Amino acid sequence: MVASDQVSLCSFCLKAHTDVGTLVAGPGVYICDECISLSSQLIASKPKANTPKPIQRIAPWDAETGLDSVIASLPRVSQAGKQAEYILNQYVRKARELGGTWASIGEALGMTRQSAWERFSGEE
């Protein structure tokens, strides 16, 4: 559940949850029904090859060909990071409410108890 003052945005097109029909939440990301529809169309229209080709994995930033497209992607990447951070904080808060220790939270996140406390406790 998103707090009433928290506006959730599609991580792909940056439309607010109030501007789309459905917004599906993932672990720290969201995708709207319009982006799902577009990606489904792209997958369905992909030509079928008779022989499987080796999978070539390209990082999204390496697929960008020009400065303008890289700059245009920065707001989406930044917003996805903010959403992920918000959700992570909510999970940590919930873990603490359920009796989770800073040591167990730190271990789950691959950091020390002290680092977890410093990042998430809100205390200085």
N, CA, C and O atoms as CSV, one atom per row, in Angstrom:
chain,resi,resn,atom,element,x,y,z
A,1,MET,N,N,0.845,-1.169,0.000
A,1,MET,CA,C,0.000,0.000,0.000
A,1,MET,C,C,0.893,1.235,0.000
A,1,MET,O,O,1.853,1.314,0.766
A,2,VAL,N,N,0.579,2.177,-0.843
A,2,VAL,CA,C,1.361,3.398,-0.957
A,2,VAL,C,C,0.723,4.470,-0.084
A,2,VAL,O,O,-0.496,4.640,-0.080
A,3,ALA,N,N,1.555,5.182,0.647
A,3,ALA,CA,C,1.045,6.264,1.487
A,3,ALA,C,C,0.321,7.279,0.619
A,3,ALA,O,O,0.677,7.468,-0.544
A,4,SER,N,N,-0.689,7.932,1.172
A,4,SER,CA,C,-1.508,8.847,0.382
A,4,SER,C,C,-0.697,10.009,-0.194
A,4,SER,O,O,-1.068,10.564,-1.228
A,5,ASP,N,N,0.399,10.382,0.460
A,5,ASP,CA,C,1.215,11.478,-0.060
A,5,ASP,C,C,2.297,10.982,-1.010
A,5,ASP,O,O,3.034,11.790,-1.575
A,6,GLN,N,N,2.405,9.687,-1.194
A,6,GLN,CA,C,3.399,9.096,-2.075
A,6,GLN,C,C,2.764,8.862,-3.443
A,6,GLN,O,O,1.796,8.110,-3.561
A,7,VAL,N,N,3.304,9.502,-4.471
A,7,VAL,CA,C,2.819,9.305,-5.824
A,7,VAL,C,C,3.680,8.235,-6.473
A,7,VAL,O,O,4.896,8.389,-6.582
A,8,SER,N,N,3.052,7.159,-6.899
A,8,SER,CA,C,3.768,6.089,-7.570
A,8,SER,C,C,3.765,6.358,-9.062
A,8,SER,O,O,2.743,6.739,-9.635
A,9,LEU,N,N,4.913,6.158,-9.684
A,9,LEU,CA,C,5.070,6.400,-11.115
A,9,LEU,C,C,5.524,5.134,-11.819
A,9,LEU,O,O,6.240,4.313,-11.246
A,10,CYS,N,N,5.104,4.985,-13.058
A,10,CYS,CA,C,5.617,3.895,-13.880
A,10,CYS,C,C,7.109,4.129,-14.056
A,10,CYS,O,O,7.526,5.229,-14.420
A,11,SER,N,N,7.907,3.114,-13.805
A,11,SER,CA,C,9.356,3.238,-13.906
A,11,SER,C,C,9.822,3.383,-15.353
A,11,SER,O,O,10.978,3.728,-15.598
A,12,PHE,N,N,8.936,3.125,-16.311
A,12,PHE,CA,C,9.307,3.186,-17.713
A,12,PHE,C,C,8.889,4.482,-18.387
A,12,PHE,O,O,9.692,5.104,-19.082
A,13,CYS,N,N,7.626,4.905,-18.188
A,13,CYS,CA,C,7.139,6.111,-18.871
A,13,CYS,C,C,6.944,7.290,-17.923
A,13,CYS,O,O,6.666,8.400,-18.376
A,14,LEU,N,N,7.085,7.068,-16.620
A,14,LEU,CA,C,6.961,8.091,-15.580
A,14,LEU,C,C,5.558,8.648,-15.404
A,14,LEU,O,O,5.392,9.709,-14.802
A,15,LYS,N,N,4.528,7.948,-15.923
A,15,LYS,CA,C,3.162,8.400,-15.675
A,15,LYS,C,C,2.781,8.038,-14.248
A,15,LYS,O,O,3.134,6.969,-13.749
A,16,ALA,N,N,2.057,8.942,-13.599
A,16,ALA,CA,C,1.612,8.718,-12.221
A,16,ALA,C,C,0.519,7.661,-12.186
A,16,ALA,O,O,-0.174,7.428,-13.176
A,17,HIS,N,N,0.378,7.025,-11.028
A,17,HIS,CA,C,-0.653,5.989,-10.882
A,17,HIS,C,C,-2.052,6.550,-11.125
A,17,HIS,O,O,-2.974,5.808,-11.464
A,18,THR,N,N,-2.205,7.853,-10.952
A,18,THR,CA,C,-3.509,8.489,-11.187
A,18,THR,C,C,-3.776,8.722,-12.674
A,18,THR,O,O,-4.903,9.033,-13.059
A,19,ASP,N,N,-2.744,8.572,-13.514
A,19,ASP,CA,C,-2.878,8.830,-14.951
A,19,ASP,C,C,-2.935,7.563,-15.796
A,19,ASP,O,O,-2.988,7.639,-17.024
A,20,VAL,N,N,-2.925,6.393,-15.145
A,20,VAL,CA,C,-2.970,5.126,-15.886
A,20,VAL,C,C,-4.104,4.269,-15.327
A,20,VAL,O,O,-4.614,4.524,-14.236
A,21,GLY,N,N,-4.487,3.251,-16.095
A,21,GLY,CA,C,-5.551,2.368,-15.635
A,21,GLY,C,C,-5.094,1.495,-14.485
A,21,GLY,O,O,-5.780,1.383,-13.469
A,22,THR,N,N,-3.937,0.877,-14.644
A,22,THR,CA,C,-3.404,-0.034,-13.629
A,22,THR,C,C,-1.905,0.178,-13.528
A,22,THR,O,O,-1.220,0.359,-14.534
A,23,LEU,N,N,-1.408,0.153,-12.310
A,23,LEU,CA,C,0.025,0.239,-12.067
A,23,LEU,C,C,0.412,-0.985,-11.255
A,23,LEU,O,O,-0.048,-1.167,-10.128
A,24,VAL,N,N,1.269,-1.831,-11.842
A,24,VAL,CA,C,1.683,-3.071,-11.196
A,24,VAL,C,C,3.001,-2.821,-10.471
A,24,VAL,O,O,3.945,-2.282,-11.049
A,25,ALA,N,N,3.056,-3.215,-9.204
A,25,ALA,CA,C,4.253,-3.012,-8.394
A,25,ALA,C,C,5.124,-4.248,-8.428
A,25,ALA,O,O,4.638,-5.376,-8.347
A,26,GLY,N,N,6.412,-4.016,-8.550
A,26,GLY,CA,C,7.412,-5.063,-8.410
A,26,GLY,C,C,8.324,-4.684,-7.265
A,26,GLY,O,O,8.018,-3.756,-6.517
A,27,PRO,N,N,9.430,-5.376,-7.112
A,27,PRO,CA,C,10.339,-5.040,-6.008
A,27,PRO,C,C,11.082,-3.726,-6.282
A,27,PRO,O,O,12.186,-3.715,-6.827
A,28,GLY,N,N,10.449,-2.639,-5.893
A,28,GLY,CA,C,11.066,-1.325,-6.060
A,28,GLY,C,C,10.801,-0.667,-7.394
A,28,GLY,O,O,11.340,0.408,-7.657
A,29,VAL,N,N,9.997,-1.267,-8.242
A,29,VAL,CA,C,9.668,-0.695,-9.546
A,29,VAL,C,C,8.177,-0.848,-9.805
A,29,VAL,O,O,7.497,-1.656,-9.171
A,30,TYR,N,N,7.688,-0.060,-10.743
A,30,TYR,CA,C,6.302,-0.128,-11.154
A,30,TYR,C,C,6.241,-0.146,-12.672
A,30,TYR,O,O,7.122,0.396,-13.340
A,31,ILE,N,N,5.197,-0.772,-13.220
A,31,ILE,CA,C,4.963,-0.724,-14.662
A,31,ILE,C,C,3.468,-0.554,-14.885
A,31,ILE,O,O,2.653,-1.224,-14.251
A,32,CYS,N,N,3.120,0.349,-15.793
A,32,CYS,CA,C,1.709,0.635,-16.047
A,32,CYS,C,C,1.164,-0.287,-17.127
A,32,CYS,O,O,1.915,-0.940,-17.851
A,33,ASP,N,N,-0.154,-0.324,-17.217
A,33,ASP,CA,C,-0.807,-1.170,-18.204
A,33,ASP,C,C,-0.430,-0.789,-19.631
A,33,ASP,O,O,-0.365,-1.657,-20.502
A,34,GLU,N,N,-0.181,0.489,-19.882
A,34,GLU,CA,C,0.195,0.924,-21.227
A,34,GLU,C,C,1.577,0.388,-21.608
A,34,GLU,O,O,1.777,-0.049,-22.741
A,35,CYS,N,N,2.526,0.418,-20.679
A,35,CYS,CA,C,3.867,-0.103,-20.960
A,35,CYS,C,C,3.853,-1.624,-21.087
A,35,CYS,O,O,4.602,-2.195,-21.880
A,36,ILE,N,N,2.989,-2.279,-20.295
A,36,ILE,CA,C,2.843,-3.732,-20.426
A,36,ILE,C,C,2.297,-4.070,-21.806
A,36,ILE,O,O,2.782,-4.999,-22.451
A,37,SER,N,N,1.296,-3.329,-22.265
A,37,SER,CA,C,0.703,-3.558,-23.575
A,37,SER,C,C,1.747,-3.360,-24.677
A,37,SER,O,O,1.852,-4.173,-25.595
A,38,LEU,N,N,2.514,-2.277,-24.578
A,38,LEU,CA,C,3.546,-2.010,-25.580
A,38,LEU,C,C,4.603,-3.113,-25.593
A,38,LEU,O,O,5.008,-3.572,-26.661
A,39,SER,N,N,5.048,-3.539,-24.414
A,39,SER,CA,C,6.075,-4.588,-24.374
A,39,SER,C,C,5.507,-5.913,-24.887
A,39,SER,O,O,6.227,-6.677,-25.530
A,40,SER,N,N,4.241,-6.197,-24.616
A,40,SER,CA,C,3.615,-7.412,-25.147
A,40,SER,C,C,3.559,-7.381,-26.667
A,40,SER,O,O,3.802,-8.396,-27.319
A,41,GLN,N,N,3.238,-6.215,-27.237
A,41,GLN,CA,C,3.218,-6.065,-28.692
A,41,GLN,C,C,4.613,-6.272,-29.279
A,41,GLN,O,O,4.765,-6.927,-30.310
A,42,LEU,N,N,5.626,-5.716,-28.625
A,42,LEU,CA,C,6.998,-5.871,-29.112
A,42,LEU,C,C,7.433,-7.335,-29.079
A,42,LEU,O,O,8.065,-7.822,-30.016
A,43,ILE,N,N,7.095,-8.023,-28.009
A,43,ILE,CA,C,7.457,-9.437,-27.898
A,43,ILE,C,C,6.714,-10.263,-28.940
A,43,ILE,O,O,7.302,-11.144,-29.566
A,44,ALA,N,N,5.422,-9.984,-29.130
A,44,ALA,CA,C,4.615,-10.741,-30.090
A,44,ALA,C,C,5.070,-10.517,-31.526
A,44,ALA,O,O,4.949,-11.415,-32.360
A,45,SER,N,N,5.599,-9.317,-31.826
A,45,SER,CA,C,6.005,-9.017,-33.203
A,45,SER,C,C,7.445,-9.417,-33.504
A,45,SER,O,O,7.906,-9.254,-34.633
A,46,LYS,N,N,8.146,-9.929,-32.528
A,46,LYS,CA,C,9.532,-10.341,-32.736
A,46,LYS,C,C,9.555,-11.551,-33.668
A,46,LYS,O,O,8.851,-12.531,-33.423
A,47,PRO,N,N,10.362,-11.494,-34.739
A,47,PRO,CA,C,10.417,-12.632,-35.660
A,47,PRO,C,C,10.947,-13.881,-34.958
A,47,PRO,O,O,11.863,-13.815,-34.138
A,48,LYS,N,N,10.351,-15.010,-35.300
A,48,LYS,CA,C,10.780,-16.278,-34.728
A,48,LYS,C,C,11.933,-16.829,-35.574
A,48,LYS,O,O,11.814,-16.955,-36.793
A,49,ALA,N,N,13.023,-17.149,-34.927
A,49,ALA,CA,C,14.174,-17.716,-35.628
A,49,ALA,C,C,14.109,-19.237,-35.557
A,49,ALA,O,O,13.674,-19.801,-34.552
A,50,ASN,N,N,14.541,-19.894,-36.623
A,50,ASN,CA,C,14.547,-21.355,-36.654
A,50,ASN,C,C,15.653,-21.939,-35.793
A,50,ASN,O,O,15.477,-22.982,-35.164
A,51,THR,N,N,16.785,-21.266,-35.766
A,51,THR,CA,C,17.897,-21.748,-34.958
A,51,THR,C,C,18.130,-20.772,-33.823
A,51,THR,O,O,18.202,-19.562,-34.035
A,52,PRO,N,N,18.246,-21.301,-32.631
A,52,PRO,CA,C,18.471,-20.388,-31.505
A,52,PRO,C,C,19.839,-19.718,-31.598
A,52,PRO,O,O,20.854,-20.355,-31.881
A,53,LYS,N,N,19.827,-18.430,-31.352
A,53,LYS,CA,C,21.074,-17.668,-31.333
A,53,LYS,C,C,21.543,-17.566,-29.891
A,53,LYS,O,O,20.730,-17.585,-28.966
A,54,PRO,N,N,22.845,-17.457,-29.700
A,54,PRO,CA,C,23.313,-17.247,-28.329
A,54,PRO,C,C,22.760,-15.922,-27.796
A,54,PRO,O,O,22.646,-14.935,-28.523
A,55,ILE,N,N,22.428,-15.935,-26.533
A,55,ILE,CA,C,21.884,-14.728,-25.916
A,55,ILE,C,C,23.004,-13.711,-25.740
A,55,ILE,O,O,24.023,-13.985,-25.107
A,56,GLN,N,N,22.791,-12.536,-26.311
A,56,GLN,CA,C,23.746,-11.449,-26.154
A,56,GLN,C,C,23.139,-10.463,-25.166
A,56,GLN,O,O,22.103,-9.856,-25.439
A,57,ARG,N,N,23.775,-10.311,-24.046
A,57,ARG,CA,C,23.259,-9.419,-23.013
A,57,ARG,C,C,23.972,-8.068,-23.124
A,57,ARG,O,O,25.198,-7.974,-23.084
A,58,ILE,N,N,23.154,-7.038,-23.264
A,58,ILE,CA,C,23.677,-5.680,-23.384
A,58,ILE,C,C,23.044,-4.851,-22.276
A,58,ILE,O,O,21.823,-4.837,-22.118
A,59,ALA,N,N,23.868,-4.172,-21.525
A,59,ALA,CA,C,23.357,-3.282,-20.486
A,59,ALA,C,C,22.564,-2.157,-21.156
A,59,ALA,O,O,22.956,-1.682,-22.222
A,60,PRO,N,N,21.465,-1.730,-20.552
A,60,PRO,CA,C,20.637,-0.685,-21.176
A,60,PRO,C,C,21.419,0.572,-21.540
A,60,PRO,O,O,21.159,1.178,-22.579
A,61,TRP,N,N,22.363,0.967,-20.711
A,61,TRP,CA,C,23.123,2.185,-20.995
A,61,TRP,C,C,24.074,1.985,-22.163
A,61,TRP,O,O,24.441,2.953,-22.829
A,62,ASP,N,N,24.482,0.742,-22.425
A,62,ASP,CA,C,25.328,0.481,-23.586
A,62,ASP,C,C,24.524,0.442,-24.877
A,62,ASP,O,O,25.084,0.618,-25.960
A,63,ALA,N,N,23.224,0.213,-24.777
A,63,ALA,CA,C,22.369,0.185,-25.962
A,63,ALA,C,C,22.045,1.596,-26.445
A,63,ALA,O,O,21.684,1.784,-27.606
A,64,GLU,N,N,22.171,2.579,-25.571
A,64,GLU,CA,C,21.904,3.970,-25.951
A,64,GLU,C,C,22.985,4.435,-26.918
A,64,GLU,O,O,24.169,4.173,-26.707
A,65,THR,N,N,22.570,5.129,-27.984
A,65,THR,CA,C,23.537,5.501,-29.014
A,65,THR,C,C,23.938,6.965,-29.019
A,65,THR,O,O,24.932,7.329,-29.647
A,66,GLY,N,N,23.192,7.801,-28.340
A,66,GLY,CA,C,23.537,9.211,-28.378
A,66,GLY,C,C,23.323,9.892,-27.043
A,66,GLY,O,O,22.607,9.390,-26.177
A,67,LEU,N,N,23.946,11.028,-26.893
A,67,LEU,CA,C,23.853,11.788,-25.658
A,67,LEU,C,C,22.414,12.143,-25.327
A,67,LEU,O,O,22.009,12.043,-24.169
A,68,ASP,N,N,21.626,12.560,-26.326
A,68,ASP,CA,C,20.240,12.962,-26.063
A,68,ASP,C,C,19.423,11.815,-25.467
A,68,ASP,O,O,18.636,12.036,-24.546
A,69,SER,N,N,19.598,10.601,-25.977
A,69,SER,CA,C,18.824,9.477,-25.443
A,69,SER,C,C,19.297,9.096,-24.048
A,69,SER,O,O,18.490,8.684,-23.214
A,70,VAL,N,N,20.588,9.227,-23.782
A,70,VAL,CA,C,21.099,8.944,-22.443
A,70,VAL,C,C,20.547,9.981,-21.460
A,70,VAL,O,O,20.071,9.621,-20.383
A,71,ILE,N,N,20.607,11.247,-21.822
A,71,ILE,CA,C,20.078,12.319,-20.967
A,71,ILE,C,C,18.582,12.126,-20.744
A,71,ILE,O,O,18.096,12.330,-19.631
A,72,ALA,N,N,17.841,11.736,-21.785
A,72,ALA,CA,C,16.402,11.527,-21.658
A,72,ALA,C,C,16.078,10.374,-20.714
A,72,ALA,O,O,15.006,10.363,-20.109
A,73,SER,N,N,16.971,9.413,-20.574
A,73,SER,CA,C,16.752,8.266,-19.683
A,73,SER,C,C,17.029,8.585,-18.220
A,73,SER,O,O,16.526,7.889,-17.337
A,74,LEU,N,N,17.803,9.600,-17.948
A,74,LEU,CA,C,18.195,9.905,-16.572
A,74,LEU,C,C,17.014,10.114,-15.622
A,74,LEU,O,O,17.057,9.578,-14.515
A,75,PRO,N,N,15.955,10.863,-15.984
A,75,PRO,CA,C,14.835,11.020,-15.043
A,75,PRO,C,C,14.168,9.693,-14.693
A,75,PRO,O,O,13.799,9.479,-13.538
A,76,ARG,N,N,14.006,8.796,-15.671
A,76,ARG,CA,C,13.379,7.494,-15.400
A,76,ARG,C,C,14.246,6.674,-14.461
A,76,ARG,O,O,13.735,6.054,-13.527
A,77,VAL,N,N,15.542,6.664,-14.697
A,77,VAL,CA,C,16.454,5.904,-13.845
A,77,VAL,C,C,16.460,6.486,-12.431
A,77,VAL,O,O,16.437,5.741,-11.452
A,78,SER,N,N,16.491,7.793,-12.326
A,78,SER,CA,C,16.482,8.453,-11.025
A,78,SER,C,C,15.188,8.146,-10.269
A,78,SER,O,O,15.229,7.835,-9.078
A,79,GLN,N,N,14.049,8.230,-10.945
A,79,GLN,CA,C,12.766,7.963,-10.294
A,79,GLN,C,C,12.674,6.513,-9.846
A,79,GLN,O,O,12.157,6.231,-8.765
A,80,ALA,N,N,13.168,5.597,-10.658
A,80,ALA,CA,C,13.161,4.177,-10.261
A,80,ALA,C,C,13.996,3.978,-9.005
A,80,ALA,O,O,13.618,3.208,-8.122
A,81,GLY,N,N,15.127,4.668,-8.920
A,81,GLY,CA,C,15.972,4.589,-7.728
A,81,GLY,C,C,15.269,5.134,-6.495
A,81,GLY,O,O,15.364,4.553,-5.414
A,82,LYS,N,N,14.566,6.247,-6.656
A,82,LYS,CA,C,13.827,6.834,-5.531
A,82,LYS,C,C,12.719,5.906,-5.059
A,82,LYS,O,O,12.507,5.746,-3.856
A,83,GLN,N,N,12.011,5.293,-6.004
A,83,GLN,CA,C,10.953,4.364,-5.625
A,83,GLN,C,C,11.525,3.153,-4.910
A,83,GLN,O,O,10.974,2.699,-3.907
A,84,ALA,N,N,12.628,2.631,-5.424
A,84,ALA,CA,C,13.259,1.467,-4.793
A,84,ALA,C,C,13.712,1.812,-3.377
A,84,ALA,O,O,13.542,1.007,-2.462
A,85,GLU,N,N,14.277,2.979,-3.190
A,85,GLU,CA,C,14.735,3.397,-1.866
A,85,GLU,C,C,13.562,3.552,-0.906
A,85,GLU,O,O,13.654,3.145,0.252
A,86,TYR,N,N,12.455,4.139,-1.375
A,86,TYR,CA,C,11.270,4.293,-0.544
A,86,TYR,C,C,10.751,2.929,-0.101
A,86,TYR,O,O,10.463,2.719,1.077
A,87,ILE,N,N,10.634,2.012,-1.044
A,87,ILE,CA,C,10.110,0.677,-0.732
A,87,ILE,C,C,11.051,-0.065,0.196
A,87,ILE,O,O,10.595,-0.735,1.122
A,88,LEU,N,N,12.350,0.036,-0.028
A,88,LEU,CA,C,13.316,-0.607,0.857
A,88,LEU,C,C,13.164,-0.077,2.283
A,88,LEU,O,O,13.184,-0.853,3.239
A,89,ASN,N,N,13.015,1.215,2.428
A,89,ASN,CA,C,12.819,1.808,3.753
A,89,ASN,C,C,11.548,1.287,4.414
A,89,ASN,O,O,11.532,1.051,5.622
A,90,GLN,N,N,10.492,1.107,3.642
A,90,GLN,CA,C,9.244,0.599,4.194
A,90,GLN,C,C,9.411,-0.853,4.655
A,90,GLN,O,O,8.883,-1.234,5.699
A,91,TYR,N,N,10.132,-1.653,3.893
A,91,TYR,CA,C,10.379,-3.042,4.300
A,91,TYR,C,C,11.233,-3.098,5.566
A,91,TYR,O,O,10.976,-3.910,6.454
A,92,VAL,N,N,12.234,-2.247,5.649
A,92,VAL,CA,C,13.070,-2.220,6.855
A,92,VAL,C,C,12.232,-1.789,8.053
A,92,VAL,O,O,12.343,-2.375,9.130
A,93,ARG,N,N,11.403,-0.782,7.875
A,93,ARG,CA,C,10.522,-0.329,8.960
A,93,ARG,C,C,9.616,-1.468,9.411
A,93,ARG,O,O,9.429,-1.683,10.609
A,94,LYS,N,N,9.051,-2.201,8.444
A,94,LYS,CA,C,8.171,-3.316,8.771
A,94,LYS,C,C,8.939,-4.428,9.491
A,94,LYS,O,O,8.425,-5.026,10.437
A,95,ALA,N,N,10.171,-4.707,9.042
A,95,ALA,CA,C,10.990,-5.722,9.713
A,95,ALA,C,C,11.240,-5.330,11.160
A,95,ALA,O,O,11.190,-6.182,12.047
A,96,ARG,N,N,11.509,-4.059,11.411
A,96,ARG,CA,C,11.729,-3.591,12.779
A,96,ARG,C,C,10.440,-3.709,13.603
A,96,ARG,O,O,10.487,-4.107,14.767
A,97,GLU,N,N,9.291,-3.367,13.010
A,97,GLU,CA,C,8.011,-3.492,13.720
A,97,GLU,C,C,7.733,-4.938,14.120
A,97,GLU,O,O,7.116,-5.197,15.153
A,98,LEU,N,N,8.192,-5.874,13.293
A,98,LEU,CA,C,7.966,-7.296,13.554
A,98,LEU,C,C,9.042,-7.915,14.441
A,98,LEU,O,O,9.048,-9.124,14.670
A,99,GLY,N,N,9.952,-7.076,14.940
A,99,GLY,CA,C,10.968,-7.548,15.869
A,99,GLY,C,C,12.317,-7.856,15.259
A,99,GLY,O,O,13.189,-8.406,15.933
A,100,GLY,N,N,12.506,-7.512,13.997
A,100,GLY,CA,C,13.802,-7.730,13.356
A,100,GLY,C,C,14.879,-6.878,14.001
A,100,GLY,O,O,14.646,-5.717,14.337
A,101,THR,N,N,16.049,-7.453,14.170
A,101,THR,CA,C,17.169,-6.710,14.748
A,101,THR,C,C,17.947,-6.007,13.646
A,101,THR,O,O,17.844,-6.362,12.471
A,102,TRP,N,N,18.721,-5.012,14.038
A,102,TRP,CA,C,19.584,-4.344,13.060
A,102,TRP,C,C,20.602,-5.327,12.498
A,102,TRP,O,O,21.002,-5.210,11.340
A,103,ALA,N,N,21.021,-6.288,13.305
A,103,ALA,CA,C,21.971,-7.302,12.831
A,103,ALA,C,C,21.337,-8.161,11.736
A,103,ALA,O,O,21.971,-8.427,10.715
A,104,SER,N,N,20.081,-8.599,11.943
A,104,SER,CA,C,19.439,-9.447,10.931
A,104,SER,C,C,19.125,-8.659,9.662
A,104,SER,O,O,19.231,-9.193,8.557
A,105,ILE,N,N,18.743,-7.407,9.812
A,105,ILE,CA,C,18.483,-6.560,8.644
A,105,ILE,C,C,19.774,-6.303,7.884
A,105,ILE,O,O,19.813,-6.398,6.657
A,106,GLY,N,N,20.824,-5.979,8.616
A,106,GLY,CA,C,22.120,-5.757,7.973
A,106,GLY,C,C,22.594,-6.991,7.229
A,106,GLY,O,O,23.078,-6.894,6.102
A,107,GLU,N,N,22.457,-8.153,7.856
A,107,GLU,CA,C,22.884,-9.402,7.205
A,107,GLU,C,C,22.098,-9.647,5.915
A,107,GLU,O,O,22.671,-10.045,4.901
A,108,ALA,N,N,20.785,-9.408,5.959
A,108,ALA,CA,C,19.947,-9.599,4.772
A,108,ALA,C,C,20.342,-8.660,3.640
A,108,ALA,O,O,20.200,-8.999,2.465
A,109,LEU,N,N,20.836,-7.487,3.996
A,109,LEU,CA,C,21.214,-6.486,2.994
A,109,LEU,C,C,22.704,-6.492,2.663
A,109,LEU,O,O,23.174,-5.666,1.881
A,110,GLY,N,N,23.444,-7.425,3.262
A,110,GLY,CA,C,24.877,-7.519,2.963
A,110,GLY,C,C,25.682,-6.374,3.555
A,110,GLY,O,O,26.660,-5.917,2.963
A,111,MET,N,N,25.265,-5.918,4.725
A,111,MET,CA,C,25.987,-4.837,5.389
A,111,MET,C,C,26.038,-5.138,6.883
A,111,MET,O,O,25.388,-6.065,7.366
A,112,THR,N,N,26.803,-4.359,7.586
A,112,THR,CA,C,26.915,-4.568,9.034
A,112,THR,C,C,25.671,-4.049,9.735
A,112,THR,O,O,24.894,-3.281,9.167
A,113,ARG,N,N,25.497,-4.480,10.977
A,113,ARG,CA,C,24.414,-3.992,11.823
A,113,ARG,C,C,24.494,-2.477,11.939
A,113,ARG,O,O,23.488,-1.777,11.827
A,114,GLN,N,N,25.707,-1.982,12.165
A,114,GLN,CA,C,25.911,-0.542,12.330
A,114,GLN,C,C,25.545,0.222,11.060
A,114,GLN,O,O,24.915,1.278,11.126
A,115,SER,N,N,25.941,-0.311,9.906
A,115,SER,CA,C,25.616,0.354,8.635
A,115,SER,C,C,24.109,0.391,8.406
A,115,SER,O,O,23.570,1.394,7.940
A,116,ALA,N,N,23.431,-0.712,8.736
A,116,ALA,CA,C,21.975,-0.755,8.583
A,116,ALA,C,C,21.324,0.285,9.495
A,116,ALA,O,O,20.435,1.023,9.070
A,117,TRP,N,N,21.769,0.339,10.742
A,117,TRP,CA,C,21.216,1.305,11.680
A,117,TRP,C,C,21.444,2.729,11.180
A,117,TRP,O,O,20.525,3.547,11.202
A,118,GLU,N,N,22.664,3.031,10.728
A,118,GLU,CA,C,22.985,4.389,10.266
A,118,GLU,C,C,22.153,4.773,9.054
A,118,GLU,O,O,21.732,5.923,8.930
A,119,ARG,N,N,21.914,3.823,8.161
A,119,ARG,CA,C,21.168,4.142,6.929
A,119,ARG,C,C,19.674,4.249,7.173
A,119,ARG,O,O,19.017,5.102,6.576
A,120,PHE,N,N,19.119,3.404,8.036
A,120,PHE,CA,C,17.661,3.301,8.106
A,120,PHE,C,C,17.013,3.774,9.415
A,120,PHE,O,O,15.793,3.933,9.464
A,121,SER,N,N,17.784,3.998,10.456
A,121,SER,CA,C,17.155,4.308,11.743
A,121,SER,C,C,16.551,5.701,11.810
A,121,SER,O,O,15.617,5.938,12.576
A,122,GLY,N,N,17.071,6.611,11.023
A,122,GLY,CA,C,16.584,7.990,11.098
A,122,GLY,C,C,17.214,8.759,12.241
A,122,GLY,O,O,16.934,9.944,12.427
A,123,GLU,N,N,18.065,8.090,13.010
A,123,GLU,CA,C,18.767,8.752,14.109
A,123,GLU,C,C,20.174,9.121,13.645
A,123,GLU,O,O,20.766,8.444,12.804
A,124,GLU,N,N,20.685,10.186,14.199
A,124,GLU,CA,C,22.029,10.636,13.834
A,124,GLU,C,C,23.019,10.254,14.885
A,124,GLU,O,O,24.206,10.550,14.751
